[in-house]
Amino acid sequence: MTFIRKPLIKTLFALTLILIILQFFQDALVFKRDMINQGQWWRLFSGNLVHTNYPHLALNLGGLWIFGFLFFDYISSGKFLISLFFLCLCVGLGIYFLSPSLMWYAGISGALYGLYMVGGFFAILNRDLVTGVSLLALIPIKIAWDLIHGGNQSSAELIGAPVAVDAHLYGVTGAVLIGLFILISHLRAKKS
């Protein structure tokens, strides 16, 4: 019962509900390049919050909940939400400016890859070196593999769309920026 009272877990319950509700408004929120070009800038962010279908949503919610189980003692709800917001922006802006051939995008997986990297940084700060170092080493390897060989075909079939590997790269890039901020903040706190 005490696990359910953890702030990050409560936040994940709320986020799960929000993502399920937003799925009903997918068409108004999905990243569509032509609509963004017409001034619907919110799609840069909101495209991360809707999914191609319910199996896609379930897959990403599963990843969010695993994240919560791994890091509820390391990351506050506030740091989680700030990181998620920043990572969603990194993914949306990255796709828009750096992947001009990607016309349509939906899903939180890019930000989710970044969240696991952020979790790795916090794990290291909390002296959980096995988890932290493993995540910080394996996630970039997975991204590189996907960039070279393309996304997982079975995942593409499940979600009903090609896997947007670029989004994962932009999420991890955003996480590196967060990691640098965490490191600088930690070093400043140690000096004081």
PAZAPA-4460 file (N, C-alpha, C; in steps of 0.05 Angstrom, whole numbers, plus 32768, in hexadecimal, padded with zeros to 4 digits):
% residues 192
    n_x    n_y    n_z   ca_x   ca_y   ca_z    c_x    c_y    c_z   seq   type   mol
   8010   7FE8   8000   8000   8000   8000   8011   8019   8000     1      M     A
   8028   8019   800D   8039   8031   800E   8043   8037   7FF2     2      T     A
   8047   8023   7FE2   8051   8027   7FC7   803D   8039   7FB7     3      F     A
   8023   8034   7FBA   800F   8044   7FAC   800F   8061   7FB5     4      I     A
   8018   8066   7FCD   8018   8081   7FD8   8030   8091   7FCE     5      R     A
   8043   8085   7FC1   805A   8093   7FB7   8051   80A9   7FA3     6      K     A
   805B   80C1   7FA5   8052   80D7   7F93   8055   80D0   7F75     7      P     A
   806B   80C3   7F6D   806F   80BD   7F51   8059   80AA   7F47     8      L     A
   8052   8097   7F58   803D   8083   7F50   8022   8091   7F4D     9      I     A
   801C   80A4   7F60   8003   80B3   7F5D   8003   80C3   7F43    10      K     A
   801A   80CF   7F3D   801C   80DE   7F24   8018   80CC   7F0C    11      T     A
   8023   80B4   7F0D   801F   80A2   7EF6   8002   8099   7EF3    12      L     A
   7FF4   8096   7F09   7FD7   8090   7F07   7FC9   80A7   7EF9    13      F     A
   7FCF   80BF   7F00   7FC2   80D7   7EF3   7FCA   80D8   7ED6    14      A     A
   7FE3   80D5   7ED0   7FED   80D6   7EB4   7FE0   80C0   7EA3    15      L     A
   7FDD   80A8   7EAF   7FD0   8093   7EA0   7FB3   809A   7E98    16      T     A
   7FA5   80A5   7EAB   7F8A   80AE   7EA6   7F89   80C4   7E90    17      L     A
   7F9B   80D7   7E93   7F9C   80ED   7E7F   7FA2   80E2   7E63    18      I     A
   7FB5   80D0   7E61   7FBD   80C5   7E46   7FA5   80B5   7E3A    19      L     A
   7F97   80A7   7E4B   7F7F   8098   7E41   7F6A   80AB   7E37    20      I     A
   7F65   80C0   7E46   7F51   80D4   7E3D   7F5A   80E3   7E24    21      I     A
   7F73   80EA   7E22   7F7D   80F9   7E0B   7F7B   80E8   7DF1    22      L     A
   7F7B   80CE   7DF4   7F79   80BD   7DDD   7F5F   80C2   7DCD    23      Q     A
   7F4B   80CB   7DDB   7F31   80D1   7DCE   7F34   80EA   7DBC    24      F     A
   7F49   80FA   7DC0   7F4D   8113   7DB1   7F66   8111   7DA0    25      F     A
   7F6C   80F9   7D98   7F85   80F4   7D89   7F88   8106   7D71    26      Q     A
   7F73   8108   7D61   7F76   8117   7D48   7F7D   8135   7D4C    27      D     A
   7F74   8140   7D62   7F79   815D   7D68   7F94   8161   7D75    28      A     A
   7FA1   814B   7D7E   7FBA   814D   7D8E   7FD3   8141   7D81    29      L     A
   7FCF   812F   7D6E   7FE5   8121   7D62   7FF8   8134   7D53    30      V     A
   8011   812E   7D53   8025   813E   7D44   801F   813A   7D26    31      F     A
   8016   8150   7D19   8012   8150   7CFC   8021   8169   7CF2    32      K     A
   8035   8164   7CE2   8046   817A   7CD9   8036   818F   7CCA    33      R     A
   8024   8187   7CB9   8015   819C   7CAA   8004   81AD   7CBD    34      D     A
   7FF9   81A1   7CD2   7FE8   81B1   7CE5   7FFA   81C3   7CF6    35      M     A
   8012   81B9   7CFD   8025   81CA   7D0C   802D   81E2   7CFB    36      I     A
   8032   81DD   7CE1   8039   81F3   7CCF   8023   8207   7CCC    37      N     A
   800A   81FF   7CD2   7FF3   8212   7CD1   7FEE   821F   7CEB    38      Q     A
   8000   821B   7CFF   7FFE   822A   7D18   7FF5   8219   7D30    39      G     A
   7FF1   8200   7D2D   7FE8   81EF   7D44   8000   81E4   7D52    40      Q     A
   800F   81F6   7D5F   8028   81F0   7D6C   8026   81DD   7D83    41      W     A
   800F   81DB   7D90   800C   81C9   7DA7   8011   81AC   7D9F    42      W     A
   800E   81A6   7D86   8013   818B   7D7C   8030   8182   7D7F    43      R     A
   8042   8195   7D81   805E   818E   7D86   8061   817F   7DA0    44      L     A
   8051   8187   7DB4   8051   817B   7DCE   803C   8165   7DD0    45      F     A
   8024   816B   7DC8   800E   8158   7DCD   8010   813E   7DBC    46      S     A
   801F   813F   7DA7   8023   8126   7D97   802F   8110   7DA8    47      G     A
   803D   8117   7DBD   8049   8104   7DCF   8034   80F7   7DE1    48      N     A
   801D   8103   7DE4   800A   80FB   7DF8   7FF3   80EA   7DEC    49      L     A
   7FF3   80E6   7DD2   7FDF   80D5   7DC6   7FEE   80BF   7DB7    50      V     A
   7FE0   80A9   7DB1   7FEC   8092   7DA5   7FDD   8089   7D8C    51      H     A
   7FEA   8078   7D7C   7FDE   806F   7D63   7FC5   805D   7D68    52      T     A
   7FC6   804E   7D7E   7FB0   803C   7D85   7FB3   8034   7DA2    53      N     A
   7FA0   8024   7DAC   7FA0   801D   7DC8   7FB7   8009   7DCF    54      Y     A
   7FBF   7FF7   7DBE   7FD7   7FE7   7DC4   7FF0   7FF8   7DC7    55      P     A
   7FF2   800D   7DB6   8009   8020   7DB8   8008   802E   7DD3    56      H     A
   7FF0   8038   7DDB   7FED   8045   7DF5   7FF4   8032   7E0C    57      L     A
   7FEA   8019   7E0A   7FF0   8006   7E1F   800E   8000   7E21    58      A     A
   801B   7FFE   7E0B   8038   7FF9   7E0A   8047   800F   7E18    59      L     A
   8040   8028   7E12   804E   803F   7E1E   8046   8042   7E3C    60      N     A
   802D   803D   7E43   8026   803E   7E5F   8035   8029   7E6F    61      L     A
   8038   8012   7E63   8048   7FFD   7E70   8065   8007   7E76    62      G     A
   8071   8014   7E62   808B   8020   7E66   808C   8035   7E7C    63      G     A
   8077   8046   7E7D   8076   805A   7E92   8073   804E   7EAE    64      L     A
   8063   8039   7EB0   8060   802C   7ECA   8079   801D   7ED3    65      W     A
   8087   8010   7EC0   80A0   8004   7EC7   80B3   8019   7ED1    66      I     A
   80B4   8030   7EC4   80C4   8046   7ECD   80BD   804E   7EEA    67      F     A
   80A3   8050   7EEF   809A   8057   7F0A   80A3   8043   7F1F    68      G     A
   80A1   8029   7F19   80A9   8014   7F2B   80C7   8015   7F31    69      F     A
   80D7   801C   7F1C   80F4   801D   7F1F   80FD   8036   7F2E    70      L     A
   80F0   804D   7F2B   80FB   8066   7F34   80EB   8076   7F48    71      F     A
   80D6   8069   7F54   80C4   8079   7F66   80D3   8083   7F7E    72      F     A
   80E9   8077   7F86   80F9   8081   7F9C   810E   8096   7F94    73      D     A
   8113   8098   7F7A   8129   80AA   7F71   811F   80C4   7F65    74      Y     A
   8107   80C4   7F5A   80FE   80DC   7F4B   80E3   80E6   7F57    75      I     A
   80E3   80FF   7F5E   80CA   810B   7F68   80B6   810F   7F51    76      S     A
   809D   8112   7F58   8089   8118   7F43   808F   8131   7F33    77      S     A
   8099   8145   7F41   809F   815E   7F34   80B6   815B   7F20    78      G     A
   80CB   814D   7F27   80E1   8149   7F15   80D8   8137   7EFD    79      K     A
   80C7   8124   7F03   80BD   8112   7EEE   80AD   8123   7EDA    80      F     A
   809A   8134   7EE4   8089   8143   7ED2   8099   8158   7EC2    81      L     A
   80AC   8165   7ECF   80BD   8179   7EC1   80CD   816A   7EAB    82      I     A
   80D9   8153   7EB2   80E8   8144   7E9E   80D7   813B   7E87    83      S     A
   80BF   8131   7E8D   80AD   8127   7E79   80A5   813E   7E66    84      L     A
   809E   8155   7E71   8097   816C   7E61   80AE   8174   7E4F    85      F     A
   80C6   8177   7E5A   80DD   817F   7E4A   80E3   816A   7E34    86      F     A
   80E2   8150   7E3B   80E7   813B   7E27   80D3   813B   7E11    87      L     A
   80B9   813F   7E18   80A5   8141   7E03   80AA   8158   7DF0    88      C     A
   80B3   816F   7DFB   80BA   8186   7DEA   80D2   817F   7DD8    89      L     A
   80E6   8172   7DE4   80FE   816A   7DD4   80F6   8158   7DBD    90      C     A
   80E5   8145   7DC2   80DC   8132   7DAD   80CD   8142   7D97    91      V     A
   80B9   8152   7D9F   80A9   8160   7D8C   80BA   8174   7D7B    92      G     A
   80CB   8183   7D88   80DC   8196   7D7A   80F1   8188   7D69    93      L     A
   80FC   8172   7D74   810F   8162   7D64   8103   8157   7D4B    94      G     A
   80EC   814C   7D4D   80DE   8141   7D35   80D9   8158   7D21    95      I     A
   80CF   816E   7D2C   80C7   8184   7D1A   80DF   8190   7D0B    96      Y     A
   80F4   8195   7D19   810B   81A3   7D0D   8120   8190   7D01    97      F     A
   8123   8178   7D0B   8139   8167   7D03   8130   814E   7CF3    98      L     A
   8116   8149   7CF2   810C   8132   7CE3   80F5   813B   7CD0    99      S     A
   80FC   814C   7CBD   80E7   8158   7CAC   80D6   8144   7C9C   100      P     A
   80E0   812C   7C98   80D1   8118   7C89   80BC   810A   7C9A   101      S     A
   80BE   810E   7CB5   80AA   8102   7CC7   8092   8115   7CC8   102      L     A
   807C   810D   7CBC   8065   811F   7CBA   8051   811B   7CD0   103      M     A
   8051   8104   7CDD   803D   80FD   7CF1   804B   80ED   7D07   104      W     A
   8044   80F4   7D20   8050   80E5   7D37   803C   80E4   7D4E   105      Y     A
   803C   80CE   7D5B   802B   80CA   7D73   803A   80B7   7D86   106      A     A
   8039   80BD   7DA0   8044   80AB   7DB4   8058   80B8   7DC6   107      G     A
   805A   80AD   7DDE   806B   80B8   7DF2   8086   80A9   7DF4   108      I     A
   808A   8097   7DE2   80A2   8086   7DE4   80BC   8095   7DE2   109      S     A
   80BD   80AB   7DD2   80D6   80BB   7DD1   80DC   80C7   7DEC   110      G     A
   80C8   80D2   7DF9   80CC   80DD   7E14   80D1   80C7   7E28   111      A     A
   80C5   80B0   7E24   80C9   8099   7E36   80E6   808F   7E36   112      L     A
   80F2   808E   7E1E   810F   8087   7E1C   811F   809B   7E2C   113      Y     A
   8118   80B5   7E29   8126   80C9   7E38   8122   80C7   7E56   114      G     A
   810A   80C0   7E5E   8104   80BD   7E7B   8115   80A7   7E87   115      L     A
   8119   8091   7E79   812A   807C   7E83   8147   8085   7E86   116      Y     A
   8150   8096   7E74   816B   80A1   7E77   816C   80B3   7E8F   117      M     A
   8158   80C4   7E93   8157   80D5   7EAB   8156   80C4   7EC4   118      V     A
   8146   80AF   7EC3   8146   809C   7EDA   8162   8091   7EDF   119      G     A
   8171   808B   7ECA   818C   8081   7ECD   819E   8095   7EDC   120      G     A
   819B   80AF   7ED5   81AB   80C4   7EE2   81A4   80C5   7F00   121      F     A
   818A   80C4   7F06   8181   80C6   7F22   8189   80AC   7F31   122      F     A
   8189   8095   7F24   8192   807C   7F31   81AF   807F   7F39   123      A     A
   81C0   808A   7F27   81DC   808D   7F2E   81DF   80A0   7F45   124      I     A
   81D0   80B6   7F46   81D2   80C8   7F5C   81CA   80BB   7F77   125      L     A
   81B8   80A7   7F75   81AF   8099   7F8C   81BF   807F   7F91   126      N     A
   81D6   807E   7F85   81EA   8068   7F88   81DF   804D   7F7F   127      R     A
   81CC   804D   7F6D   81C3   8034   7F60   81D1   8032   7F45   128      D     A
   81EB   802B   7F47   81FC   802C   7F2F   81F4   8017   7F1A   129      L     A
   81EB   8000   7F23   81E4   7FEB   7F10   81CD   7FF5   7EFE   130      V     A
   81B8   7FFF   7F0A   81A1   8009   7EFA   81A9   8021   7EE9   131      T     A
   81B6   8034   7EF5   81BE   804D   7EE8   81D0   8048   7ED0   132      G     A
   81E6   803B   7ED5   81FA   8037   7EC0   81EE   8025   7EAA   133      V     A
   81DF   8011   7EB2   81D2   7FFF   7E9E   81C0   800F   7E8B   134      S     A
   81AF   8020   7E96   819D   8030   7E85   81AD   8043   7E74   135      L     A
   81C0   8051   7E7F   81CF   8065   7E70   81E0   8059   7E5A   136      L     A
   81E7   803F   7E5D   81F6   8031   7E48   81E4   8024   7E34   137      A     A
   81CF   8016   7E3D   81BF   8006   7E2B   81AC   8016   7E19   138      L     A
   81A1   802C   7E24   818D   803B   7E14   819A   8047   7DFB   139      I     A
   81B2   8054   7DFE   81BE   805E   7DE5   81C5   8048   7DD1   140      P     A
   81CD   8031   7DDC   81D3   801A   7DCA   81B9   8012   7DBB   141      I     A
   81A3   8010   7DC9   8189   8009   7DBD   8182   801E   7DA7   142      K     A
   8185   8037   7DAE   817F   804D   7D9A   8190   804A   7D82   143      I     A
   81AA   8046   7D86   81BC   8043   7D6F   81B5   802B   7D5E   144      A     A
   81AE   8014   7D6B   81A5   7FFC   7D5C   818D   8002   7D4B   145      W     A
   8179   8010   7D57   8161   8016   7D48   8166   802A   7D31   146      D     A
   8178   803D   7D35   817E   8050   7D20   818C   8042   7D09   147      L     A
   819C   802E   7D0F   81AB   801F   7CFA   8198   800B   7CEC   148      I     A
   8189   7FFC   7CFC   8179   7FE6   7CF1   815B   7FEC   7CEE   149      H     A
   8153   8004   7CF6   8136   800A   7CF5   8128   8000   7D0F   150      G     A
   8110   800A   7D13   8101   8003   7D2B   80F8   7FE6   7D2A   151      G     A
   80EF   7FDC   7D41   80E6   7FC1   7D44   80CC   7FBD   7D33   152      N     A
   80CD   7FA9   7D21   80B6   7FA4   7D0F   809D   7F9B   7D1F   153      Q     A
   80A1   7F8A   7D33   8089   7F81   7D42   807C   7F98   7D52   154      S     A
   808D   7FAB   7D5B   8081   7FC3   7D68   8072   7FD4   7D54   155      S     A
   807D   7FD6   7D3C   806F   7FE6   7D27   8054   7FD9   7D20   156      A     A
   8053   7FBF   7D1F   803A   7FB1   7D1A   8026   7FB6   7D30   157      E     A
   802F   7FB5   7D49   801E   7FB8   7D60   8012   7FD4   7D61   158      L     A
   8023   7FE8   7D5C   8019   8004   7D5E   800C   800E   7D44   159      I     A
   800E   7FFF   7D2F   8001   8007   7D16   800F   801E   7D08   160      G     A
   8029   8021   7D0D   8038   8037   7D00   8056   8030   7D02   161      A     A
   8067   803B   7CF1   8083   8037   7CF4   808D   8043   7D0F   162      P     A
   80A1   8036   7D1B   80AD   8040   7D33   80BD   8059   7D2D   163      V     A
   80B7   806F   7D3A   80C5   8088   7D35   80DF   8089   7D46   164      A     A
   80F4   807C   7D3C   810D   807A   7D4A   8119   8095   7D50   165      V     A
   8115   80A8   7D3E   811F   80C3   7D42   8114   80CF   7D5C   166      D     A
   80FB   80CA   7D62   80EF   80D4   7D7B   80FD   80C9   7D93   167      A     A
   8105   80B0   7D92   8114   80A4   7DA8   812F   80B2   7DAC   168      H     A
   813C   80B8   7D95   8156   80C6   7D96   8153   80E2   7DA2   169      L     A
   813E   80F0   7D9B   8139   810B   7DA6   8132   810A   7DC3   170      Y     A
   8124   80F6   7DCC   811E   80F3   7DE8   8138   80EE   7DF9   171      G     A
   8149   80DD   7DEE   8162   80D7   7DFC   8175   80F0   7DFC   172      V     A
   8174   80FF   7DE6   8184   8117   7DE5   817A   812B   7DFA   173      T     A
   8160   812E   7DFD   8155   813F   7E12   815D   8135   7E2E   174      G     A
   815E   811B   7E31   8166   810F   7E4B   8183   8115   7E51   175      A     A
   8194   8116   7E3D   81B0   811D   7E42   81B2   813A   7E4C   176      V     A
   81A2   814C   7E41   81A2   8167   7E4B   8198   8168   7E68   177      L     A
   8183   8159   7E6E   817A   8158   7E8A   818F   814C   7E9C   178      I     A
   819D   8137   7E92   81B3   812B   7EA1   81C9   813F   7EA8   179      G     A
   81D0   814F   7E94   81E5   8164   7E99   81DB   8178   7EAE   180      L     A
   81C2   817F   7EAD   81B6   8191   7EC1   81B7   8184   7EDD   181      F     A
   81B0   816B   7EDE   81B0   815C   7EF8   81CD   815B   7F03   182      I     A
   81E0   8155   7EF1   81FC   8153   7EFA   8206   816E   7F04   183      L     A
   8201   8184   7EF5   820A   819E   7EFE   81FC   81A6   7F18   184      I     A
   81E3   81A1   7F1B   81D5   81A7   7F34   81E0   8197   7F4B   185      S     A
   81E6   817D   7F47   81F1   816D   7F5B   820D   8176   7F64   186      H     A
   821D   817E   7F51   8238   8188   7F57   8237   81A2   7F66   187      L     A
   8225   81B4   7F5E   8221   81CD   7F6D   8218   81C8   7F8A   188      R     A
   8206   81B5   7F8D   81FC   81AF   7FA8   8212   81A4   7FBA   189      A     A
   8224   8194   7FAE   823A   8189   7FBD   824E   819E   7FC6   190      K     A
   8252   81B3   7FB5   8264   81C8   7FBC   825A   81D9   7FD2   191      K     A
   823F   81DC   7FD4   8234   81ED   7FE9   8233   81E0   8003   192      S     A
***
